[in-house]
Amino acid sequence: MKIAIIGMGYVGLPLAMVFAEAGVEVVGVEAAPERCDQINAGASYIGDVDSAALKRMVAAKRLAATTDYAATETCDAVIICLPTPLNANREPDLTLVKEATAKLAGHLRRGQLVTLESTTYPGTTREELAPLLEQGSGLTAGVDFFLAFSPERVDPGRTDFTTKTTPKVLGGLTPACTAKAVEIYSRALDHVVPVSTPEVAEMTKLLENIFRSVNIALVNELAMLCDRMKIDMWEVIDAAATKPFGFMRFQPGPGLGGHCIPIDPFYLSWKAREFDFWTEFIELAGKVNENMPYFCVEKVHRALNTRQKSLNGAKVLVLGVAYKADIDDLRESPALKVIRNLEGHGAIVAYHDPFVPELPAFGLKSVELNGFEVLAGYDAVLIVTAHSSIDYREVVRHAQLVVDFRNATAGIANDGNVWKL
């Protein structure tokens, strides 16, 4: 068996490795020639893919990368794993997926499976991909070739559930399309979950992330209320979590990051308007979460005021700029919004992140902590992303003022220099 994966990023490269390690020959179709060169040299640029393992698959001729779509012609299946961002108006932008699909159509042959994994709104596979593939190839979806949608469910940096072990939802255009997708994916993944249509699979991904977005918004809103009421929200969550049923733990923070949760709800909100339906509950959650970086900066302002200091001109160190702990992913990271807002108020901002050596957009490079004594030179130290490699006891011991947005300082004794979200 041979498959092609279009897009060798955070989703495509780990998926390619899973198939290759299962004995399937994989060709990655990637628009960036430099990425192709790295893959073919066995050098991984994705945190979840080990370079040594990649090098073994390349040496065994199970994985190679190219910019040429003609490489898909000899494959049994083609999987599209390309970004689907939002445009400036918070509307879905399917440009990359459509362009790739149009290119693929010229090389499509009978009997192939085409699967879309990019997050999108319900109806995309049937209404957008099928016509493009049919027009470009002269073939009929569900008759001459198989077409399905299978949402990626990757959580970067996670080790307990990986691309291989996370159940894979599959929905085909026809029952035969679904069966073909199950056959292909079962060669490499531990568990596949067939559903009746692509629309069910598309909506499944949105529900998963909207569920998280709404619940995070709830605890974020309560955190802002507890701030006014002078109640420790983290203690409230710990107490509520002792209930063995009817409660699921979610934690507040400086905002949402990553490639899914901050974006996915807007796909459904946009599509819902086509049906004269307004997803007010979902959009309200988005508003609450979008406001969190601004609330956090306002809290820094108040914390500095208690020290007779202004945010304007204050030296502020941000600890952690990746969107979550122990990875290097900056996509939609709330830390970037916090930094931009701090600078907008006149603060002099620096940052430390062991996974992100520089932020070119801000003209910043990660500063070294040098035994933590350097922290005393900052007016405030903000814990925005709580990487596990940082010793937060030392942070509390040396910093003049700590504003902790992640509860990283829980249980650490302090002399009143710690403020929490």
Secondary structure, 3 states (H helix, E strand, C coil): CEEEEECCCCCHHHHHHHHHHCCCEEEEECCCHHHHHHHHCCCCCCCCCCHHHHHHHHHCCCEEEECCHHHHHHCCEEEECCCCCECCCCCECCHHHHHHHHHHHCCCCCCCEEEECCCCCCCHHHHHHHHHHHHHHCCCECCCEEEEECCCCCCCCCCCCCCCCCCEEEEECCHHHHHHHHHHHCCCCCCEEEECCHHHHHHHHHHHHHHHHHHHHHHHHHHHHHHHHCCCHHHHHHHHCCCCCCCCCCCCCCCCCCCCCCCHHHHHHHHHHHHCCCCHHHHHHHHHHHHHHHHHHHHHHHHHHCCCCCCCCCEEEEECCCCCCCCCCCCCCHHHHHHHHHHHCCCEEEEECCCCCEEHHHCEECCCCHHHHHHHHCCEEEECCCCCCCCHHHHHHHCCCEEECCCCCCCCCCCCCEEEC
